[in-house]
């Protein structure tokens, strides 16, 4: 009997868990893990992680002082909570964890740099090397330039909310460690825009986008890693077998683990290297021009930043309510 699809995928692609649920990570034992505000908020509401939340809030109160307003304590606590989860995750996995900069800073490069340095300092205070952390930043022009600065300091970055070729090329030219093109969200946009109910995996617009980016990077020898993300179904994942990394939810990891059959490699760096592909230089002017022209990328980047911002607000509200309980 052949190995299940998850075992076969691991032989050609680094499998990354897309969750803040520590127990799910223990179950699937991925190489790396990614988190975002929505995932941390979901994990923070699980009873088994209440102790992490409470300890983070108590430490934040101690840091801020007894007289500090609750809002100040919560602001101090929410990114420390992401680092607390990241630190726990790194005790399980052998590789790296991705932790996100506040999405409200997505168009402020200097503030993004400052926040990334703060997150790394928190990890290092926990005894975690910066080599095991990827700072997630939205792939705005400002975010990409901030990542370029951070990479020169040895702070490695994962550029997220990536939907267009212009974003990918700008990241590669900036020397970013890793990008996360969002397969499922691209599919969502095209289904809504065209009125189609579904696409076969080999025609999935998100799959085609990641394939194009992967081939471009390998053709021109960029070191930036490609990590497909935001999957809606197992077919999207199997069509990207061979991609550098794929970050996958626990539910889809379970589907892959339960599925039998042969999994052929779909993406191949050697084949990409001999393809005929036009080289494109993306400076700020070209980036802005291409972004305006790409309705899907324009819509989904703005929507993604708004969604992550809402998740952060929800997390802050959750922490504020819990702080009230702890101090009552």
Secondary structure, 3 states (H helix, E strand, C coil): CCCCHHHHHHCCCEEEEECCCHHHHHHHCCCEEECCHHHHHHHHCCHHHHHHHHHHHHHHHHHHCCCCCHHHHHHHHHHHHHHHHHHHHHCCCCCCEEEECCHHHCCCHHHHHHHHHHHHHHHHHCCCCHHHEEEEEECCHHHHHHHHHHHHCCCCEEEEEECCHHHHHHHHHCCCCEEEEEHHHHHHHHHHHHCCCCCCHHHCHHHHHHHHHHHHHHHCCCCCEEEEECCCCHHHHHCCCCCCEEEECHHHHHHHHHCCCCCCCCCCHHHHHCCCCCCCCCCHHHHHHHHHHCHHHHHHHHHHHHHHHHHHHHHHHHHHHHHHHHHC
